[in-house]
Amino acid sequence: MSNFLGEFISSVVFAVIGFALGIVGYKLFDWATPGDLGKEISDGNIAAGVALAGVFVAVALIVAAAIR
């Protein structure tokens, strides 16, 4: 049971770290691009949404590789 609890805690820690890095990646991408990315997405700019999805996938791949 102790091993399960340790694995559960480490999974939660990695999830929180991954979520935080996703937010940091979004903020960095928003800072590096002209205009307000959130406003562009809410206005229906599909290209901005696809670009942001690529950022999230890239950050997720980097975090997953770091965890392994």
Secondary structure, DSSP 8 states (H G I E B T S, - for coil): -HHHHHHHHHHHHHHHHHHHHHHHHHHHHHHHSSS-HHHHHHTT-HHHHHHHHHHHHHHHHHHHHHH-
